[in-house]
Amino acid sequence: MIDPEFLTYHLSTPSNQSWIVNQAVGATMPNLNTAILANVPLNVPSQGTQKKIAAVLSTLDAKIDYNNRINVELEAMAKTIYDYWFVQFDFPDANGKPYKSSGGRLVYNSKLKRGIPDGWTDSSILAVSELLGGGTPTKKKPEYWGGDIPFFTPTDAGGPIFKFSTADYITEKGLKGSSTQLFGKHTVFITARGSVGKLVLAGVDMAMNQSCYALRAKPGISHTFLFFLAKELIQHLQVKSSGSVFDSIVSNDIELTNLAIPTEDVIEKFAAVVEPAFEKIANNTKENQQLAQLRDWLLPMLMNGQVTVA
């Protein structure tokens, strides 16, 4: 008897995945059949050992899943607070009460065509950040690639809001020999082509290609506020493009879209509330990356008997 969970992990080893791909039939749309799956080369230990191996690997996966669920809840909580404060204008007033609901004064803004809290301004997101572009080192110089500098592109977008690793890496020579630059931790990346409008926070210093924009928070501005303000910007651009294809973002889209910009004291209060949640998200994401690396290292070792479970 083969334990179902053990079998699932066994079939996911790199060697078995490669074997399955090579055996798949069909020229245009390769597919599997029961005959192929029945012949997958399996090293099957005793059922007791199978269960122990599956337990080790599933424990790692369960912890990764738990961290992911915590991250989703923390991000949702932070987004709710942002909307409450900066969309509904119910940030804490001088007495700690919700501003708008407690009769806080709203001043009509002709550019935004709505009332905004007294003291707030209308401006682009560049009132609180710098807009930066990227570039790509030439592929003709192998010495530019395969280094230790993460190189962010639209294909890296999606998943956790913090990004600690990328599909491609470049070298110091690649960094200096191209129009890209090193963007610091907490830089907000916006994908401008491909998967348009995706947002990511750099978890470590990394470079970026020309299919993205980077927003670097100005001194005194929290990356947490900038991240959600950038989300609001993307929503505005999506509404603006309604009826047409939202397939690219150009610098004018960012520079000329006016948003309600709060006073710095409100931004600071928001940061004090939300930054601990973002720090937890970042730590969980880093831990998940380490757990996934451990799982992926253990998986083939456990299956071929190089590592045993007591």
PAZAPA-4460 file (N, C-alpha, C; in steps of 0.05 Angstrom, whole numbers, plus 32768, in hexadecimal, padded with zeros to 4 digits):
% residues 310
    n_x    n_y    n_z   ca_x   ca_y   ca_z    c_x    c_y    c_z   seq   type   mol
   8011   7FE8   8000   8000   8000   8000   8012   8019   8000     1      M     A
   800A   802C   7FF0   8018   8046   7FEF   8007   805B   7FFD     2      I     A
   8013   8069   8010   8005   807F   801D   7FFF   8095   8009     3      D     A
   7FE6   809F   8007   7FDF   80B3   7FF3   7FF0   80CD   7FF5     4      P     A
   7FF4   80D5   800E   8004   80EE   8012   8021   80EA   800A     5      E     A
   802C   80D3   8010   8047   80CC   8008   8049   80CC   7FEA     6      F     A
   8035   80C0   7FDD   8035   80BE   7FBF   8035   80D9   7FB3     7      L     A
   8025   80EB   7FBE   8023   8106   7FB3   803E   8114   7FB4     8      T     A
   804C   8111   7FCB   8067   811D   7FCD   807B   810F   7FBA     9      Y     A
   8079   80F5   7FB9   808C   80E6   7FA8   8089   80EF   7F8B    10      H     A
   8070   80F2   7F81   806C   80FA   7F66   8076   8117   7F60    11      L     A
   8079   8127   7F75   8081   8142   7F72   809F   8146   7F72    12      S     A
   80AF   8131   7F76   80CC   8134   7F76   80D5   813C   7F5A    13      T     A
   80EB   814B   7F58   80F5   8154   7F3E   80F9   813D   7F2A    14      P     A
   8104   8127   7F34   810A   8111   7F22   80F0   8105   7F17    15      S     A
   80DC   8101   7F28   80C2   80F6   7F1E   80B3   810A   7F0C    16      N     A
   80B5   8124   7F13   80A8   8138   7F02   80B5   8138   7EE6    17      Q     A
   80CF   8136   7EE5   80DD   8135   7ECB   80D5   811C   7EBC    18      S     A
   80D4   8105   7ECA   80CC   80EC   7EBD   80B0   80EE   7EB1    19      W     A
   809E   80F9   7EC1   8082   80FB   7EB8   8080   810D   7E9F    20      I     A
   808E   8123   7EA0   808E   8136   7E89   8098   8128   7E70    21      V     A
   80AE   8119   7E73   80BA   810B   7E5C   80A8   80F5   7E51    22      N     A
   8097   80E9   7E62   8086   80D3   7E5A   806B   80DC   7E4F    23      Q     A
   8064   80F5   7E55   8049   8100   7E4C   8047   80FE   7E2E    24      A     A
   802F   80F6   7E25   802B   80F2   7E08   801B   8109   7DFC    25      V     A
   801E   810E   7DE3   8010   8123   7DD5   8023   8139   7DCC    26      G     A
   8021   8140   7DB3   8034   8154   7DA8   802D   8170   7DB0    27      A     A
   8013   8178   7DAE   800C   8194   7DB3   8003   8198   7DD0    28      T     A
   7FF6   8184   7DDC   7FEC   8185   7DF7   7FF3   816C   7E06    29      M     A
   800C   8169   7E10   8014   8151   7E1E   8001   814A   7E35    30      P     A
   7FFB   8130   7E38   7FE9   8128   7E4D   7FF2   810E   7E59    31      N     A
   7FE7   8107   7E70   7FEE   80EF   7E7E   7FD7   80DB   7E7C    32      L     A
   7FDE   80C1   7E7F   7FC9   80AD   7E81   7FD1   809A   7E98    33      N     A
   7FBF   8088   7E9F   7FC4   8076   7EB5   7FDB   8064   7EB0    34      T     A
   7FE0   805C   7E97   7FF7   804B   7E91   8011   8058   7E98    35      A     A
   8013   8072   7E91   802B   8081   7E97   802F   8084   7EB5    36      I     A
   801A   808C   7EC3   801C   808F   7EE0   8022   8075   7EEF    37      L     A
   8018   805F   7EE4   801D   8045   7EF0   803A   803D   7EEF    38      A     A
   8049   8049   7EDC   8065   8041   7ED8   8079   8055   7EE4    39      N     A
   806F   8069   7EF3   8081   807C   7F00   8094   806D   7F12    40      V     A
   80AE   8070   7F10   80C1   8062   7F21   80BF   806C   7F3E    41      P     A
   80B6   805A   7F50   80B2   8062   7F6C   80C4   8051   7F7E    42      L     A
   80D1   805F   7F90   80E0   8051   7FA6   80CE   8051   7FBE    43      N     A
   80C1   803B   7FC3   80AC   803A   7FD8   80B6   802B   7FF1    44      V     A
   80BA   803A   8007   80C3   802D   8020   80AB   8021   802E    45      P     A
   80AF   8018   8047   8099   800D   8056   8083   8022   805B    46      S     A
   806B   8019   8061   8055   802C   8065   805B   803F   807D    47      Q     A
   8068   8034   8091   806E   8044   80A8   8081   805B   80A1    48      G     A
   8095   8054   8090   80A8   8069   8087   809A   807D   8075    49      T     A
   8088   8072   8064   8079   8085   8052   806B   809A   8063    50      Q     A
   805E   8091   8078   804E   80A4   8088   8060   80B8   8096    51      K     A
   8078   80AF   809F   808A   80C1   80AD   8095   80D6   8099    52      K     A
   809B   80CD   8081   80A5   80E0   806C   808F   80F5   8066    53      I     A
   8077   80EB   8061   8061   80FD   805B   805B   8110   8072    54      A     A
   805F   8107   808A   805A   8118   80A2   806E   812F   80A3    55      A     A
   8087   8129   809D   809C   813D   809E   8096   8153   8089    56      V     A
   8090   814A   8070   808C   815D   805A   8072   816C   805E    57      L     A
   805D   815F   8067   8043   816C   806A   8044   8180   8081    58      S     A
   8055   817B   8096   8058   818E   80AB   8064   81A8   80A1    59      T     A
   8077   81A6   808F   8083   81BE   8083   806E   81CD   8072    60      L     A
   805F   81BE   8062   804A   81CA   8052   8034   81D7   8062    61      D     A
   802E   81CA   8079   8019   81D5   808A   8021   81F0   8096    62      A     A
   803B   81F2   809E   8045   820B   80A9   8046   8221   8094    63      K     A
   804D   821A   807C   804D   822D   8066   8030   8237   8061    64      I     A
   801D   8225   8061   8001   822C   805C   7FF7   823E   8073    65      D     A
   7FFF   8237   808C   7FF6   8247   80A3   8001   8264   80A1    66      Y     A
   801B   8266   809A   8027   8281   8096   8019   8291   8080    67      N     A
   8012   8283   806B   8004   8291   8055   7FE9   829B   805D    68      N     A
   7FDB   828B   806D   7FC0   8294   8076   7FC2   82AC   808A    69      R     A
   7FD7   82AB   809B   7FDB   82C2   80AD   7FE1   82DB   809C    70      I     A
   7FF2   82D8   8088   7FF9   82EF   8077   7FE1   82FB   8069    71      N     A
   7FCF   82EA   805F   7FB7   82F3   8052   7FA6   8303   8066    72      V     A
   7FA3   82F9   807E   7F93   8307   8092   7F9F   8321   809A    73      E     A
   7FBA   8322   809D   7FC8   833B   80A5   7FC6   8350   808F    74      L     A
   7FC9   8347   8076   7FC7   835A   8060   7FAA   8365   805E    75      E     A
   7F97   8354   8061   7F7B   835C   8060   7F74   8370   8077    76      A     A
   7F7F   836B   808E   7F7B   837D   80A5   7F88   8399   809F    77      M     A
   7FA0   8399   8094   7FAE   83B2   808D   7F9E   83C1   8078    78      A     A
   7F94   83B2   8064   7F84   83BF   804F   7F6A   83CB   805A    79      K     A
   7F5E   83BE   806C   7F45   83C8   8079   7F4B   83E2   8087    80      T     A
   7F61   83E3   8096   7F69   83FB   80A5   7F6E   8412   8091    81      I     A
   7F7D   840B   807B   7F83   8420   8067   7F69   842B   805C    82      Y     A
   7F56   841A   8054   7F3D   8423   8048   7F2D   8434   805C    83      D     A
   7F2D   842C   8075   7F1F   843A   808A   7F2A   8456   808E    84      Y     A
   7F45   8458   808E   7F52   8471   8093   7F53   8483   807A    85      W     A
   7F5B   8478   8063   7F62   8488   804C   7F4E   8488   8036    86      F     A
   7F3A   8478   8037   7F25   8477   8023   7F0B   8482   802F    87      V     A
   7F05   8478   8047   7EED   8481   8055   7EF2   8499   8067    88      Q     A
   7F0C   84A0   806A   7F15   84B7   807A   7F0E   84B5   8097    89      F     A
   7F0D   849D   80A2   7F08   8499   80BF   7F21   8492   80CE    90      D     A
   7F37   84A0   80C8   7F4F   849D   80D8   7F4B   84AB   80F3    91      F     A
   7F5B   84A4   8107   7F57   84B0   8122   7F5C   84CE   8121    92      P     A
   7F49   84DD   812B   7F4D   84FA   812D   7F5E   8501   8146    93      D     A
   7F5F   851B   814D   7F70   8523   8164   7F66   8517   817E    94      A     A
   7F4D   850F   817F   7F41   8503   8197   7F40   84E4   8195    95      N     A
   7F4C   84D9   8180   7F4B   84BC   817C   7F31   84B2   8171    96      G     A
   7F20   84C3   8167   7F06   84BB   815C   7F07   84BA   813E    97      K     A
   7EF6   84AA   8130   7EF6   84A9   8113   7EF0   84C5   8107    98      P     A
   7F02   84CF   80F7   7F02   84EA   80ED   7EE7   84F2   80E0    99      Y     A
   7EE0   84E4   80CA   7EC8   84EB   80BB   7EAF   84E6   80CB   100      K     A
   7EAD   84CE   80D7   7E95   84C7   80E6   7E90   84D9   80FE   101      S     A
   7EA6   84E6   8107   7EA3   84F8   811E   7EA0   8515   8116   102      S     A
   7E9A   8519   80FC   7E95   8535   80F3   7EAD   8543   80E9   103      G     A
   7EC3   8535   80E3   7EDB   8541   80D9   7ED5   8550   80BE   104      G     A
   7EE2   8567   80BB   7EDC   8578   80A4   7EE8   856C   808A   105      R     A
   7ED7   856B   8075   7EE0   8563   805A   7EDF   857B   8048   106      L     A
   7EF4   857F   8039   7EF6   8596   8027   7EF4   858B   800A   107      V     A
   7EE2   8597   7FFB   7EDF   858E   7FDF   7EF8   8594   7FCF   108      Y     A
   7F01   857F   7FC0   7F19   8581   7FAF   7F10   857F   7F92   109      N     A
   7F15   8593   7F83   7F0B   8594   7F67   7F19   8580   7F55   110      S     A
   7F32   8579   7F5B   7F40   8565   7F4A   7F37   8549   7F50   111      K     A
   7F32   8543   7F69   7F29   8529   7F71   7F0B   8526   7F6F   112      L     A
   7EFD   853E   7F6D   7EE0   853F   7F6B   7ED2   8532   7F83   113      K     A
   7EDD   8537   7F9A   7ED1   852D   7FB3   7EDD   853C   7FCB   114      R     A
   7ED1   8539   7FE2   7EDC   8545   7FFA   7EF2   8534   8006   115      G     A
   7F07   8541   8010   7F1D   8533   801D   7F21   8541   8038   116      I     A
   7F2D   8533   804B   7F31   8540   8066   7F41   855A   8064   117      P     A
   7F3A   856C   8076   7F48   8585   8077   7F66   8581   807C   118      D     A
   7F76   858E   806C   7F93   858B   806E   7FA0   8577   805B   119      G     A
   7F8F   8566   804F   7F99   8553   803B   7F9C   8561   8021   120      W     A
   7FAB   8555   800F   7FB0   8562   7FF4   7FA9   854E   7FDE   121      T     A
   7FA7   8558   7FC6   7FA5   8547   7FAE   7FC0   8547   7FA0   122      D     A
   7FCA   8530   7F9A   7FE4   852E   7F8C   7FE7   8512   7F81   123      S     A
   7FFB   850E   7F71   8001   84F3   7F68   800F   84E4   7F7F   124      S     A
   8014   84CB   7F7B   8022   84BA   7F8F   803F   84C4   7F93   125      I     A
   8048   84D4   7F80   8064   84DE   7F82   8067   84F3   7F97   126      L     A
   8051   84FB   7FA4   8053   850D   7FBB   8060   84FF   7FD2   127      A     A
   805E   84E4   7FD3   8069   84D5   7FE9   807D   84C0   7FE0   128      V     A
   8085   84C0   7FC7   8098   84AC   7FBD   80A7   84B6   7FA5   129      S     A
   80BC   84A8   7F9E   80CB   84AD   7F85   80C4   8497   7F71   130      E     A
   80C1   849E   7F58   80BC   848B   7F42   80D6   8484   7F34   131      L     A
   80DC   846A   7F33   80F5   8461   7F27   80F0   844B   7F13   132      L     A
   8102   8449   7EFF   8100   8435   7EEA   8116   8421   7EEC   133      G     A
   8114   840C   7EDD   8128   83F6   7EDD   8134   83F1   7EC2   134      G     A
   8141   83DB   7EBF   814E   83D4   7EA6   8157   83B7   7EA8   135      G     A
   8160   83AC   7E91   8169   8390   7E90   8185   838E   7E85   136      T     A
   8197   8381   7E94   81B2   837C   7E89   81B1   836B   7E70   137      P     A
   81C2   8370   7E5D   81C2   8360   7E44   81C7   8343   7E4A   138      T     A
   81B8   8332   7E3C   81BC   8315   7E3E   81D5   830B   7E2F   139      K     A
   81E1   831D   7E20   81F9   8316   7E10   8211   8314   7E22   140      K     A
   820F   831E   7E3A   8226   831C   7E4C   821F   830A   7E64   141      K     A
   8228   82F1   7E62   8221   82DE   7E78   822A   82E7   7E93   142      P     A
   823F   82F7   7E94   8249   8300   7EAE   8236   8313   7EBC   143      E     A
   8221   831C   7EAE   820D   832E   7EBA   81F8   831E   7EC9   144      Y     A
   81F7   8304   7EC5   81E0   82F4   7ECF   81EA   82DE   7EE1   145      W     A
   81D8   82D5   7EF3   81DE   82BF   7F05   81ED   82C7   7F1E   146      G     A
   81EA   82E0   7F25   81F7   82EA   7F3E   81E5   82E6   7F56   147      G     A
   81E8   82F9   7F69   81D8   82F6   7F82   81C6   830E   7F86   148      D     A
   81C1   831E   7F71   81AF   8335   7F73   8194   832E   7F67   149      I     A
   817F   832C   7F77   8164   8326   7F6C   815C   833A   7F56   150      P     A
   8150   8330   7F41   8149   8341   7F2A   812B   833E   7F25   151      F     A
   811C   8352   7F2E   80FE   8350   7F2E   80F4   8357   7F12   152      F     A
   80E1   8346   7F08   80D3   834B   7EEF   80B5   8345   7EF4   153      T     A
   80A3   834B   7EE1   8087   8345   7EE5   8081   8328   7EEB   154      P     A
   8091   8316   7EE2   808D   82F9   7EE7   8090   82F2   7F04   155      T     A
   809D   8304   7F14   80A1   82FF   7F30   808A   8309   7F41   156      D     A
   8078   8318   7F34   8061   8324   7F43   804D   830E   7F4A   157      A     A
   803D   8315   7F5E   8029   8301   7F67   8033   82F3   7F80   158      G     A
   8021   82E7   7F8F   8028   82DA   7FA8   802B   82EE   7FBF   159      G     A
   803D   82E9   7FD2   8040   82FA   7FE9   8046   8317   7FE1   160      P     A
   803F   832A   7FF2   8044   8346   7FEC   8062   834D   7FEE   161      I     A
   8071   833D   7FFE   808E   8341   8000   809C   832D   7FED   162      F     A
   80B0   8337   7FDF   80BF   8326   7FCD   80DC   8325   7FD7   163      K     A
   80E6   830D   7FDC   8101   8309   7FE6   8113   82FC   7FD1   164      F     A
   8107   82EF   7FBE   8117   82E2   7FA9   8109   82E5   7F8E   165      S     A
   8118   82E1   7F79   810D   82E4   7F5E   8116   82CD   7F4C   166      T     A
   810A   82CB   7F35   8111   82B5   7F23   812D   82B9   7F18   167      A     A
   8135   82D2   7F12   814F   82D8   7F07   8160   82E9   7F1B   168      D     A
   817A   82E5   7F18   818D   82F5   7F29   81A2   8301   7F17   169      Y     A
   81AC   8318   7F1E   81C2   8324   7F0F   81DA   8329   7F21   170      I     A
   81F1   8330   7F14   8209   8334   7F22   820E   8353   7F26   171      T     A
   8223   8359   7F35   822A   8376   7F39   8231   8382   7F1E   172      E     A
   823E   8372   7F0C   8245   837C   7EF2   822B   8382   7EE2   173      K     A
   8218   8370   7EE4   81FE   8374   7ED6   81F0   838D   7EE1   174      G     A
   81F2   8392   7EFB   81E5   83A9   7F07   81F2   83C3   7EFC   175      L     A
   820D   83C3   7EFB   821B   83DB   7EF3   821B   83DE   7ED5   176      K     A
   8218   83C9   7EC6   8219   83CA   7EA9   81FE   83CD   7E9B   177      G     A
   81EA   83D5   7EAA   81CF   83D8   7E9F   81C1   83F0   7EAC   178      S     A
   81A9   83F6   7EA2   819A   840D   7EAD   818A   8406   7EC5   179      S     A
   818C   83EE   7ECF   817E   83E7   7EE8   818D   83F3   7EFF   180      T     A
   8183   83F0   7F17   8190   83FA   7F2F   8187   83E8   7F46   181      Q     A
   8194   83EC   7F5D   818D   83DC   7F74   8178   83EB   7F84   182      L     A
   8161   83DF   7F87   814B   83EB   7F96   814A   83E0   7FB2   183      F     A
   8148   83F1   7FC6   8149   83E9   7FE1   8131   83DA   7FEB   184      G     A
   8135   83CD   8002   811F   83BF   8010   8108   83D2   8014   185      K     A
   80F0   83C8   8011   80D7   83D7   8014   80D0   83E9   7FFC   186      H     A
   80DF   83E7   7FE6   80D7   83F4   7FCD   80BE   83E6   7FC3   187      T     A
   80AB   83F6   7FB8   8093   83EB   7FAD   8097   83E7   7F8F   188      V     A
   8094   83CF   7F85   8096   83CA   7F68   807A   83C8   7F5C   189      F     A
   8076   83D5   7F45   805D   83D4   7F36   8063   83C8   7F1B   190      I     A
   8055   83B2   7F14   8059   83A7   7EF9   804A   83B8   7EE5   191      T     A
   8058   83C1   7ED0   804D   83D3   7EBC   8045   83C6   7EA2   192      A     A
   8050   83AE   7E9D   8049   839F   7E85   8048   8381   7E8E   193      R     A
   803C   8371   7E7C   8038   8355   7E83   8021   8353   7E97   194      G     A
   8027   834A   7EAF   8012   8349   7EC4   8010   8365   7ED0   195      S     A
   8001   8376   7EC3   8000   8393   7EC9   7FF3   8399   7EE4   196      V     A
   7FFF   83AB   7EF3   7FF3   83B5   7F0C   7FF7   83A4   7F24   197      G     A
   8009   8390   7F23   800F   8380   7F3B   8022   8390   7F4D   198      K     A
   801F   838E   7F67   8030   839C   7F7A   8040   8388   7F8B   199      L     A
   8059   838F   7F90   806A   837F   7FA1   807C   8392   7FB2   200      V     A
   8081   838A   7FCA   8095   8399   7FDB   80AF   8389   7FDB   201      L     A
   80C5   8397   7FD5   80DF   8389   7FD6   80E5   8382   7FF3   202      A     A
   80EA   8368   7FF7   80F2   835F   8012   810F   8362   8017   203      G     A
   811F   8364   8001   813C   8368   8002   8143   837B   7FEB   204      V     A
   815C   8385   7FEB   8165   8395   7FD5   8164   8385   7FBB   205      D     A
   8159   8390   7FA6   8158   8381   7F8C   8157   8395   7F75   206      M     A
   815E   838A   7F5D   815C   839A   7F45   8141   8394   7F38   207      A     A
   813C   83A2   7F22   8121   83A1   7F15   8124   83A6   7EF7   208      M     A
   8113   8399   7EE7   8115   839E   7ECA   8103   83B6   7EC2   209      N     A
   8104   83BC   7EA8   80F6   83D3   7E9D   80D8   83D0   7E9A   210      Q     A
   80CD   83B8   7EA0   80B1   83B3   7E9E   80A2   83B9   7EB8   211      S     A
   80B0   83C6   7ECA   80A5   83CD   7EE4   80AD   83EA   7EEB   212      C     A
   809F   83F5   7EFF   80A6   840E   7F0C   80AC   8408   7F29   213      Y     A
   80BD   8419   7F35   80C2   8417   7F51   80BA   8431   7F5F   214      A     A
   80AE   842F   7F76   80A6   8446   7F86   80B6   8444   7FA0   215      L     A
   80C7   8458   7FA5   80D6   8459   7FBE   80CB   846E   7FD0   216      R     A
   80C3   8466   7FE8   80B6   8479   7FFA   80C9   8490   8002   217      A     A
   80BE   84A8   8003   80CE   84BF   800B   80D3   84BD   802A   218      K     A
   80E7   84CB   8034   80ED   84CA   8050   80D4   84D1   8061   219      P     A
   80D0   84C0   8075   80B9   84C5   8087   809F   84B7   807E   220      G     A
   80A0   84AB   8066   8088   849E   805B   808B   8480   805E   221      I     A
   8078   8473   806A   807A   8456   806E   8074   8446   8055   222      S     A
   8083   8431   8051   807F   841F   803A   8063   8412   803B   223      H     A
   8059   840F   8053   803E   8403   8055   8029   8415   8049   224      T     A
   802B   842F   804F   8018   8442   8044   801C   8444   8026   225      F     A
   8035   8445   801D   803B   8448   8000   8030   8430   7FF1   226      L     A
   8032   8418   7FFD   8028   83FF   7FF0   800A   8401   7FEA   227      F     A
   7FFB   8409   7FFE   7FDE   840B   7FFB   7FD6   8423   7FEA   228      F     A
   7FE5   8438   7FEB   7FDF   844F   7FD9   7FE4   8447   7FBC   229      L     A
   7FF9   8437   7FB7   7FFE   842D   7F9C   7FE7   841A   7F93   230      A     A
   7FDC   840A   7FA6   7FC5   83FA   7F9F   7FAD   840C   7F96   231      K     A
   7FAA   8422   7FA5   7F94   8434   7F9E   7F99   8441   7F83   232      E     A
   7FB2   8447   7F7D   7FB9   8452   7F63   7FB2   843E   7F4D   233      L     A
   7FB9   8425   7F50   7FB3   8410   7F3C   7F95   840E   7F38   234      I     A
   7F85   8410   7F4E   7F68   840E   7F4B   7F5E   8426   7F3A   235      Q     A
   7F69   843D   7F3E   7F61   8455   7F2E   7F67   8450   7F11   236      H     A
   7F7F   8445   7F0B   7F87   8440   7EEF   7F75   842B   7EE2   237      L     A
   7F6D   8417   7EF2   7F5C   8402   7EE7   7F40   840E   7EE1   238      Q     A
   7F36   841F   7EF2   7F1C   842C   7EED   7F1E   843E   7ED4   239      V     A
   7F34   844C   7ED3   7F38   845E   7EBC   7F39   8450   7EA1   240      K     A
   7F44   8437   7EA2   7F46   8428   7E89   7F2E   8417   7E84   241      S     A
   7F19   8419   7E94   7F01   840A   7E90   7EF6   840C   7E74   242      S     A
   7EF2   83F6   7E67   7EE9   83F6   7E4B   7EFF   83F2   7E38   243      G     A
   7F18   83F3   7E41   7F2F   83EE   7E30   7F41   83DA   7E3F   244      S     A
   7F56   83D1   7E32   7F68   83BD   7E3D   7F7C   83CA   7E4F   245      V     A
   7F7E   83C1   7E68   7F92   83CC   7E7B   7FAB   83BB   7E78   246      F     A
   7FBB   83C2   7E63   7FD2   83B1   7E5C   7FED   83BE   7E61   247      D     A
   7FED   83D6   7E6B   8007   83E3   7E71   8003   83FB   7E83   248      S     A
   8018   8403   7E91   8018   841B   7EA1   8030   842B   7E98   249      I     A
   802C   8445   7E92   8042   8456   7E8B   8046   846B   7EA1   250      V     A
   805D   8478   7EA1   8064   848A   7EB7   804F   84A0   7EBB   251      S     A
   8043   84AA   7EA5   802F   84BF   7EA7   8016   84B5   7EB7   252      N     A
   8010   849B   7EB5   7FFA   8490   7EC5   7FFF   8495   7EE2   253      D     A
   8017   8491   7EEA   801F   8494   7F07   8021   84B1   7F0F   254      I     A
   802E   84C0   7EFD   8034   84DD   7F03   801B   84EF   7F02   255      E     A
   8007   84E8   7EF2   7FF1   84FA   7EEE   7FD7   84F1   7EFC   256      L     A
   7FD7   84DB   7F0A   7FBF   84D2   7F19   7FBF   84DE   7F35   257      T     A
   7FAC   84EE   7F3A   7FAA   84FC   7F54   7F9C   84EA   7F68   258      N     A
   7FA6   84EA   7F80   7F9B   84DB   7F97   7F99   84ED   7FAF   259      L     A
   7F8A   84E5   7FC3   7F88   84F4   7FDB   7FA0   84ED   7FED   260      A     A
   7FB1   8501   7FF2   7FC9   84FD   8002   7FC5   8508   801E   261      I     A
   7FC7   84F7   8032   7FC2   84FF   804E   7FDA   850E   8059   262      P     A
   7FD6   8519   8071   7FEC   8527   807F   7FFF   8511   808A   263      T     A
   8018   8519   808F   802C   8506   8097   8026   84F9   80B2   264      E     A
   8019   8509   80C4   8014   84FD   80DE   8000   84E6   80DD   265      D     A
   7FED   84E7   80CA   7FDA   84D1   80C6   7FE9   84B9   80BB   266      V     A
   7FFB   84BE   80A8   800B   84A8   809C   801C   849B   80B2   267      I     A
   8028   84AA   80C3   8038   84A0   80D9   8028   848E   80EC   268      E     A
   800F   8497   80F2   7FFE   8487   8104   7FF6   846D   80F6   269      K     A
   7FF1   846E   80DC   7FEA   8456   80CD   8002   8442   80CE   270      F     A
   801A   844D   80C9   8032   843C   80C9   8036   842E   80E4   271      A     A
   8031   843D   80FA   8034   8432   8115   8021   841A   8119   272      A     A
   800A   841B   810D   7FF6   8406   8110   7FFC   83EE   80FE   273      V     A
   8004   83F4   80E5   8005   83DF   80D0   8021   83D3   80CD   274      V     A
   8036   83E2   80D2   8051   83D7   80CD   8057   83BD   80DC   275      E     A
   804E   83B9   80F5   8053   839F   8102   8046   8388   80F3   276      P     A
   802F   838C   80E7   8022   8377   80D7   8032   8371   80BE   277      A     A
   803C   8386   80B1   804D   8382   8099   8067   8374   80A0   278      F     A
   8072   837A   80B8   808B   836D   80C0   8085   834F   80C4   279      E     A
   806E   8348   80D0   8067   832C   80D4   8063   831E   80B9   280      K     A
   8056   832C   80A6   8053   8321   808B   806E   831B   807E   281      I     A
   8081   832E   8081   809B   832A   8076   80AA   8313   8082   282      A     A
   80A8   8311   809D   80B5   82FA   80AB   80A9   82E0   80A3   283      N     A
   808E   82DF   80A1   8081   82C6   8099   8089   82BE   807D   284      N     A
   808C   82D2   806B   8093   82CC   804F   80B0   82C1   804E   285      T     A
   80C2   82CD   805E   80DE   82C4   805E   80DE   82A7   8069   286      K     A
   80CF   82A2   807F   80CF   8287   808A   80C4   8273   8076   287      E     A
   80AF   827A   8067   80A4   8268   8053   80B8   8262   803E   288      N     A
   80C8   8275   8036   80DC   8270   8022   80F1   825C   802C   289      Q     A
   80F9   825F   8045   810C   824C   8051   80FF   8230   8054   290      Q     A
   80E6   822F   805D   80D8   8216   8060   80D5   8207   8045   291      L     A
   80CF   8217   8030   80CB   820B   8015   80E6   8200   800B   292      A     A
   80FC   820F   8011   8116   8205   8008   811E   81EC   8017   293      Q     A
   8117   81EB   8031   811D   81D3   8041   810C   81BB   8036   294      L     A
   80F3   81C0   8031   80E1   81AB   8027   80EB   81A0   800C   295      R     A
   80F3   81B3   7FFA   80FC   81AB   7FDF   8116   819C   7FE0   296      D     A
   8127   81A3   7FF5   8140   8194   7FF8   813B   8178   8003   297      W     A
   8129   8177   8017   8124   815E   8024   8115   814A   8012   298      L     A
   8103   8154   8001   80F1   8143   7FF2   8100   812D   7FE3   299      L     A
   8113   8133   7FD1   8121   811E   7FC2   8132   810D   7FD5   300      P     A
   813E   8119   7FEA   814F   810B   7FFC   8140   80F6   800B   301      M     A
   8128   80FD   8014   8117   80EA   8023   810D   80D3   8010   302      L     A
   8107   80DB   7FF8   80FC   80C7   7FE5   8110   80B2   7FDC   303      M     A
   812A   80BB   7FD9   813E   80A8   7FD0   814E   809B   7FE7   304      N     A
   8146   80A1   8000   8152   8094   8017   816B   80A1   8021   305      G     A
   8174   80B7   8015   818C   80C5   801F   8189   80D1   803A   306      Q     A
   8170   80D8   8040   8169   80E2   805B   8153   80D0   8066   307      V     A
   8156   80C7   807F   8141   80B6   808A   8133   80C4   80A1   308      T     A
   811B   80BB   80A7   810B   80C6   80BD   810A   80B2   80D4   309      V     A
   8111   80BC   80EB   8112   80A9   8102   80F5   80A2   810B   310      A     A
***
